[in-house]
Amino acid sequence: MVDASLKAEIQAAYSRFLSSKELKPRYGQRLMIAHIARSLSAITHDDAGHRKGGKPLAVVEAGTGTGKTLAYIIAALPIARARGKTLVIATATVALQEQILLRDIPDIIKHSGLDFDFALAKGRQRYLCHARLDQQLSGGGAQNQLLYPDEVAAQPEAQVLHLFQSMADALAKSQWDGDRDQWPDAIDDDNWQRLTTEPAQCTGRRCSFIRECAFFSARENLLDVEVIVANHDLVLADLALGGGAILPPPEDTIYVFDEAHHLPDKVINHFSHQLRYHASERWLDQTLRSVRAMSDQLASQSGLRGSTDSLAGHMATLLEAMQAAAPLLEGWVAEGLETSSGSDVLRFEHGIVPEPMRKQSAQLMQACYAVLAEADDVQKALEEALDKRQGDIDREVLEAWLAAIATVLRRIEGQAGLWRDYQRDASDEKPPMARWIRMVEGAGGLLDMEISCSPILAANTLADTLWKRCYAAVLTSATLTALGDFGRMTMRAGLAEISDCTIVPSPFHYHDNADLVIPAMECDAGNAQAHTEALILMMPELLAVERGNLVLFSSWRQMLAVFEGLDSDLQTQITKQGDSSKHEMLRLHREKIDAGERSTLFGLASFAEGVDLPGDYCRHVIIAKIPFAPPDDPVEQALAEWIEKNKGNAFMEISVPDAALKLVQASGRLLRKESDSGRITLLDRRVLTKRYGQKMLDSLPPFRRVFE
């Protein structure tokens, strides 16, 4: 039960908001508020405020038009405030983040009577590093290439130096705070990379510019607000650092994950390891030479000289081990690829690496650990030298080398993590890790081995790093279910037994406002060539129905083939993905429709989600085929293999639910407001002829169906 005073506060805020804006309550929005409030209120806590009972996750599927942001802030903020917790709202996309910051939250504060401070949390690389700016302007950038080994070694050109000087002047006059997004002009990525830093490269409180640091200033501001807006990646980065490093500790936080269907994949990407073997050899060789140069530069301090000499020795041992192992690894990969039908990927079945490679990985892991131990000693010695301010070495030099050693630690920790995963006995892993090696083009066009290891499900990682620790979390999205239930999300995100899940109804009148058309077709969509030829013949008539069209394809090949097969006059009305940026494509499309012209967008998966084209901008969504994922992703292959090993049906348990969810996302491009109307045409009759088809149709909103 919701505490009476909290219930009254939530209801009053919602009523004030509706009354102030002269709106009527939305049924789905009211249900969402009630569900979140009940779930969060049911959590019990100890005297320290830490959760000790109740289900920590409130999961809500709510479609477009529900008003999700209002619902979760109105419901969660009063409870977070009463429990002494910070509300952290995390989105998957910049577009939604900006909408929440610039429109939704100010609107809620203005009309609901809820008065609260809020702030945007950004990653460190959105902020300028004063030390790096100073190095660039003083000509010290080339000396510190060890810190930033992936950058171009050349000094910046005159016009770039002029830009950097303009930034320094703006900082000095307090006309800019170092936030990249607040600089008046776009900054080229390569130029910005010279000026920003990663966590491992930051010397923190020991930096000479700590008082001016934009990142630390922004982070301190987060301590004084009740609501923080971030993104999924920043939350995961904070958790990887132990939690509480960037954001408040999970124990003191109620998270809201908007666009939560992205979270499992974000976790998998974040906690995977990857290494380009020969590129890493080159980096290690370059870094070894730099460490030897550092040893010479720090010769006047005997303690530092001894530590750096020892570090260089262990790095040389690691480099020799990598060079010795390279022919063996290349031989195993070549042998494995001989039986893989022309593929450039060698995936280890069930994640089990051959015993000889496991032994080689164990040796490389131990060599990495030896480097890490010595690098840690050097780091401590440099910190001590900075703190005591002893010796005749400039403070700036010590700071630069401290950042350099931190970079070595980060890179070698990543390598050690990969080799640790490869030397492990995977026979008892449940679920197994995906392990594979891909041959890629490296520097100078030479082949390189990209060695990868990844979880196949995010459930265990989320449980260990977040669900077990956080006070509570709200997960919401328009597409959390697949085939009508939460089974897919439960498996991938680990929601079983710790979540209260619900689906709230949409405010849209689907049956009255939209048709789902499946036209007669003689070919099966599984026959790629025949299906493409059929699309070319049908497309002129389909695009003549409305002025604003969105055509969604499942492959580049088919999209390009259909475009090339159309009459040149029709091609002039079409903008296809790859012609320009997504933002520019949408701008041109809106411009044409506003001018009364016809316009059609051809796009792939990225256009099936997050594209907002209300009204005349999109009256017709054409879906080329059921969006089954291509069967070439090593992580999905490993997941399917594991399910089959456990007597499951990977096609029905993975492929069909995933495709059904993507089909719902694609169909969601049509109705963006309650007043919208139009049609969806699905050019794939397998939903009518295959045994899984009815389940897919039933998972779609209740459009008026027109099956020819």
N, C-alpha and C positions, 0 to 999 in steps of 0.2 A: 504493500500500500504506500502511496505517496503521502508524505507528511502533510497535514492539513494546511499549514502555513505556506509550504512550498507549492502545493497544489493551487492555493489561492493566488500566489505570486505569478505562477505560470499562466493561469487562466486570465488574470488581470492584464498581463503583458500582451497576450494574444488578442484579447478583446480591444485593448487600446489601439493596437496596430490596425486591426480591421476597421475600427470606428474612425480613426484618424485618416485612413486612406479610402474610406467609404467602400469597403470591400465586403463581400459575403464570405463566410467561412467555407473552406474546401473540406469535403468529407475526408479525403485521403490525408490531407495535412493534419487534421484533428486527430486522426488515428495514429499518425506518425508521432505527433507530440505526446500522445498518451502512452504509446508503446515505449518510447525512449524514457519518459519520466518514470514509468513503472519499473522498467528494468534497472535503471540506475538507482532508484530508491530502495530496491530490494537488496542491494549490496550492503553487507555489514562490515564493520572495521574495528580494529583494536584501538587502544588508547593513543597509539602513535599515529593513528589515521590510516594505517595500512589495511588493505582489504583482507578479510579473513573468511568471508562467506558470500554466497550468491553467485549468479552467473555474470561474469564481467563483460560479456559482449551483447550489445543490442544490435540486431541486424535487421535492416529495413530495405526492401526493394520498393522503390517509389519512382514512377515514371516521370517523364517530362511534364511540366505544368503543375506538379504537386506543390512546389515551393519548399524544397528540401532544406535550403539554408535557413529560412525562417523557422522551420519546424525544429531542427536540431539545436539551434541557438536558444530559442525560447524554452525548450525542454531541458537542455543540459546546463546552461549557464547558471541558473539559480541553484541547482544541485551542486555544481562544482564550487560555487561561492560558499554554500553552506558547509561543504566538506573541506574547504581550504585547499582546493585543487585548481590547477590551471587547465583551461580548455584549449587544446591544441587541435586546430582544424587543418587537415592535410589533404591536398588535392593531387591528382595525377597530372594535370595539365596547367600550363600558365594561364590559358584563357579563363578557366574557372577560378583560379586563384585571383586574377585581376577583377573578375566579376564580384567575388565575395568581398574583396578589399575596398573596391572603388564604388560599388553600388549597394550590395546587399547589407553589409554591416552598418554603413552610415544610415541607410534607410531604416533599419531596425532600431538603431539608437534614437533616431528622430521621432519615430512614430510609436514605439512600444513602451516607452517610459523606462526601459532598462538602460541604465547609465554604466558604461564600462569602457576601460581603456583596451586598445588592441594594437598589435604590431605585426609586421611582416618579418618572418625569420628567413634569412637567405644563407646559402652556403658561402664559405669563405671566398670562393673564387668569383663572387659577384662584387667583391670589394678590392680596391687598390691596396697594394702593399707599399707603404711609404719607403721602406728600406730598398725595395726593388726599384722604385722610381728614382730614388737618390743614386743607386748604382748605375742606372741607365744614363742619367744626366751627367754623372761624374766620369763616365767611360769605364766603369768597373764591371760592366755586364759580361764581357768576354772572360774575365778572370774566374767567374763563378759558374762556368758551364756545367760543373759537376752537379750543382743544385738543380739545374734545369736541362738535363741532357737531351731532351727531345726538341729543344728549340734550335732555331737557326743561329749559328755561332756568330754570324756577321753583326757588326754594330749597326744600330738603326740608321736609316737614311736621314738626311737633313730635315725633310718635312715631318718625319715621324718624331725626331727630336724636338721640333717646333711644337708638335702636339703635346709631347710630354712636358715641355716647359710651360705650355698653357695650363696644363693640369696642375703643375706645381704652383703657378701663380694663383689659380682659382682656389686651391687649398689654403694658401697663405692669406688670402683675402676673405676666407670663410664663405666663398661663393659656391663651393662644392664640398661634399662630405666624403668623396671617395667611392660612392656607390655607382657602379657602372650604369645602372638604369636611370640615374639622375643626371648623367652627362648629357648636354643638349644635343649632341650629334651621335650617330652610330659609330662605334669603335670597332675596327677590324679585329677579328679574333686573334690573328697572329700578333698584332700590336698589344692587345690586352694581355695575352699570355706572358709577355715580357714583364708585366706590371703586377700580376697577381701571384698568389702562392697557394700551395696545398697545405693541409694541416701539418704534415710531416716536415715541411720546409719552414714553418713559422717558429721563431725562437720565443714567442710568447712574451712573458713578463720581463725577459732579459733583453728584449729589443730596445734599441735607443729611441725608437719612434712609438713606444707603447702608448704614450699620452695622446698622440695624434691618431692612433689606429682606428680606422672606420669600422673594422669588423668587431673589435673588442667593445667599442662604444655602442654599436648596435646590439651586441649580445648582452651588455649590461642593461640596456633599455628593456630587454625581455623580462628582467626580474621584476619590473614594476607594473606589468599588465596582466589582465585576467584572461585575455583571449589572444592566442598566437596563431597566425596563419602561416602555414609552411607547405611543403610538398612531401610526397611519399619518400622521395630520395633523401631528403634532409633528415626525416625521422629515422630512416634506416641507417644513415651515416652516423647519427647520434647513438643509435643502439650498438653499432659496430665498435664505437669508442667506449662502450660500457654503459651508455645512458646517462644523461645529465651533463654531458660535455658541451653540448650546444643548446639543447632544450632542457626544460625542467626534468628531473628524474621521473622515470615511468611511474613509480609508486605515488608520485604527487600530481599525476596527470590523468585527465579524462581526454582521450583522443577521439576525434571524429575523422574517419577516413571516408571522404567523399570520393566518388568514382572508385569505390573499393574493389570492383572486379579486376582492377589493374594490380592490386597489391601482391597477390601470389607471384606473378611474373616479375614484379619489381624485386621481390625478396630473392628469387632464384638468381636473377642477374647480379644482385648486389653481393651475394655470398658465394659466388662461383669463383674459380681461379682459372687464369689463362696465362700462357707464356709462349712467346715466339722465341724459339730456341736460339737460333743464330743471332737474332737481334739482341738477345740477352747476353750472349757471348761478347758481342761488340761493345755493348754498354759496360759490361764488367771490365773489359780490357781498358776502355777509356777511363773508367772510374779508378781503376788500379793506378794508372799513371797519375791521375789527379791526386790520389791519396799520397803517393810518393812525393809529389810536389808539395803537398801540404806538410808532410813530414819535414822536408827541407826548410819550409817557411817557418815552421814552429820549432826549429832546432834549438833556439835559445832557451826553451823551456823543456828540460830533460824529461819530466814526467809525461808531457804530451808527445815528445819525440819517441819515447819508448812505446807508448800505446799505439801511435800511428804506424810505427814500423811493424808491430805485431799484427795490426789490422791488415796492412798490405800483404804480409806473408800469408795470412789465411785467405785473403781474396785471391792471391796467386794460386793457392791450392785448389780453391773452388773453380777457378778458370781452367786449370789443368784437368780437373775432373770432368768438367763439361766438354772440353775438347776431346778427351779420351772416350767419353760416352757417346759423342755425336755419331760416329760411324755405326755403332751398335744400334742406336735408336733408328737411324735411317734405314738400316738393313731390315729391322723388324717391321717398320712401316711399309717399306717397299714390298716385303713378302706378304704382308696383310692386304695391301691394295691390289695385289695380283688376282685375288679372288673376289673383289668387290665390284665387278661389272663396270669398270671405268670411273668409279667414284673417286673423289679426291679426299674422302674421309674414311679413316679407319676407326670404327667404333668398337669398343670392347664389350662383348655380349655380357649382360648382367653386371656390367661394371668391373668384371674380373680381369685384371692385368696379368699377362704371362709372368711366371716366376722370375725369369732372368731380368725382365724390366723392373719388377718390384725391387729386386736386389740393387739394381743400378740406381733406382729412385731413392732407396734408403741411404746409399752412399752420398748422393747429391744432397739429400736432406741434412745429413750430419755435417757435411761441408758448409752448408748454409748456416746451420746452428753455430758453428765455430766462428763464422764471420759476424753473426749477430752478437755473440758474446763479446767479441773484441770491439765492435762498433759501439756497443752499449758502454763499454769502459771509456772509449774515446769521448763519447757524448758527455759522460759524467765529468771527465777531466776538463773538457771545454767549459762546461757549466760552472765548475769550481773556479776556473781561471777568470771567467766573466764576473762571478759573484765577488771574488776577492780582489779583482782588478790588480793582479800582480803581473810583473814582467814588463817587457818593453814592446809587446805586440799590440798594435792598434785594436781598440775594441771592435771596430767595424770588421776587421779581418777575422777576429774570433767569432763574431756573430755569423759571418758568411760561412765559415767552416762548420759551425754548429748546425746551421741549416743544411749544409751539404751532407753531414753525417746522418742527419735525420732522414734525408732522402735515401741514403744507402740502406738505412734500417727498413724503411717502408718497402723498397724494391726487393730486398733480400727476404723480408718477411713474407711477401707475396710468393716468391719462389719456393721458400721453405714450405708454405702451406700447400702448394701444388704437389711438391714431391712427397709430402706427408700423406696426402690423399692417394697418391699413386703407389706408395709402398705398403699401404694398408691391406690387410686380408679382407677382401670384400665379400667373402662367401656368406657371412652372417649379417650383412647390412640389410636393414629393413626400414624403409625401402633403400635400394642400392643407389649409389651415386652414378651419374652418367660420366663416362670417361671416354674421350676420343681425341684423335690427332688429325688435323686437317692440313693438307699441303697448300701453302699460300705463296704468293709472289712477295718476296721481301725486297730489301734494298738492292738497287742495281739490277732488278729483274731476276735475281736468284731465288730459287725455291727455299722456303723456310718451313719448319714444322711448328704449327700452332697447336700446342698441347693444352687440353682443357679438361676441367673437372667441375661438375655442377650437381647440386641437389636436383632431384626430379620432382619433388613436391616441396612446397614452402611450409607445410604444416608443422614439422618438428622445429624448424628454425623460428617460426613465429611463436610457437609455444614457449620455447626456451628464452627467447630474447624479449618478448613483448607480452603475450597473453598471461604468463605466470607472474609478471611483474607489475603491469599497469594497474591503476585503480579501476579503470573501466575503459571501454572503447565502444564507439558507435560506428558501424559499417553500413554505408548506404550507397545506392547506385540504382539506375534504371534497369540494370541487367545483372542481378545477382543469382537469379534462378536460371536453370536450363531444363527444358522439357517439363516445366511446371513445378520443380522442387529445388531445394537448396543443396542437393546431393553433390553436384559438381564443386560448388564453393566450399562445402564442408570438407570434402576430400583434399582440396588444394590448399585451403587456409587453416585447417584444423579446428573447425567450429564445433565439432560434436561434443555434447554434454556441457559446454561452457557458454552457450549462446541461446538467446531468445530471438527467434526469427519470425518475421511477418512480411506479408505483401500487402501494400495499401493500394486501393483502386485508383486508377487514373481519372482525372477530370475530363478527359477527351471522350467525345461520342464517336467512337471508331466506326460503328456500323452505319451511322448517318453521314459521316464526312469522308470516308475513304473506301475505295474498292481495292481488293486484292485480285488481280487478274492473272490467270495462268492460261496463256493462249495455246491453241492446238499447234503441235510441232511433230514432224515425222521422225526426227532424230532424237536419240538419247543424249543427254548432256555429258554422259561419260565418254562419248565419241568426240574427242576434241576437234578434229578437223571438220566433221559434219556439223557439229554444233556451231562452230565459228562461221561456216558458210551460211547456216540458217540465220544467224544473228545479222550478218551483212545484208541479207535479203529483207529481213523484218525491220531493221533499224529506221529506214526512212519513214515508214508509216507510223512507227511508235513515237518518233520524235516530232511528228506533225500534230500530235494530240494537244500538247501544251507548249507555252513559250519557254518555261523554265524547267529543265530536265537535269536529273543526276543519274548517270549510268555507272553502276558498280561492277567491276570485274574481279575475278579471283586470281588472274595472272597477267603479267606484263605482256606475255606473248599474245594472248587472245585480245587484249585491249588494243595493241598496236596493229594486229592483223585486221580487226574489225574496222579501225579507223582508216587504214590504208585501202580497204575494200570499198569505202563509201565514195560517192560522187564528190568532186571537188567543191561544188557549191554547198553541199551539206557539211563538208569538212570546215568551211569557214565559220560555221556556227558553233563549232566544237572546240573546247579547250581541254586538252588531255594532261593528265598528271605527267610531270617531267618537262612541260613547256616552260614553266616558271614556278616560283614558290607557291605553296598552298595558299598563303595569304594573298598573293597577287592574283592567283586564279579566281579566288572568291570575290576579290574586289572588281575585277574585270567582268565577271559574271553578273554581279549586282548592277554594275554600270550599264551593261547592255539591256538588262530587264527594265531598269528605270527609264531607258530611252525608248522603250516599246519594241525592242528587237527580240529575236529568238536567241537563246543561249543554252548550250548543253555542256555539262562537265563530265568527262570520262575520268574515273578514278579507281583506285585500288582500296585496300583495307583501311588506310588512314582516312579516306573520305566516308567510310561507313560509320564513323564515330566522331563526335565532337564537331560536326559541321552543322551550323545553324543557318538555315535558309528558309525563313518563314514566308507565308503568303505566296505571291507570284514568283518569288525566287526559285521555288521548287514545288511544282504541282504534280510532278511525275517522277517517281523513283523506279528505275529499271535495274533489276538484279539479274546479272547474266547467268549465274548458276548458284546452286547451294554452295556456300563458302567453306567447303572442306579444306582443312590445312594441308599443304603439300607434305608428303611423307618423308621429308628429308631433314627434319630437325632432330639432331642427336638426342636432345633431352626428351622430346616427345616419343621418339623411338624407344628410348630406354624405359619410359613410363609404360608404354604399350607392352613391351616385353615383360615387365614385372607383373602387370595385370594378367597377361596370358599365363605366365608361370604359376600364378595363384588361382588358376581355373576360371579367370574372368574372361570377358569378351571385350577386347580393347576397342573394337569398332563401335560397339553400342555404349560402352562406358566412357570413352574419350572422344572419338571422332564425331559421333552423332550429337552429343550434348554441346561440344565446342562449336560445331557448325550451326546448331539451333540457336545458340546464344548470339553468334555473329549475324544470323539471319534476322533476329529481333533487333539488333543494333542497326542493321542496314535499313530495315523497314521503319525504324524510328526517325529517319531523316525526313519523313514526309510531314507529319503533323508536329509543328513546333509551338503553336498557339491554339487555344480552343476554337478560334475562328477559322483555322486552316482547313483546307480540303484538297482532295486530289486522288491519285491512284498509284498503286504499286503493281508493277508487272514483273513476275518471276518467270524467267525463260528456262525453266528446268522442271520437267514433268515428273521427275523422280519423287517429288512429294506426293504424287498421286499414284505412282506405280510401285514404289518400294515399301517394304514393311515398316520402315522407320518414318515414312513420309507423314502419316497421320499424326504422329507425336510432334513432328516439327510444326505442322499446321496448327495443332492445338496450342502450341506454346506461343504463337503469334497473337497480337491483340485481335479482338473480334471484328476485323474488317468485314465489310460486305464482300462475299466471295463470288467471283465470276470465273468459273472454270469452263473453258471452251473445249 
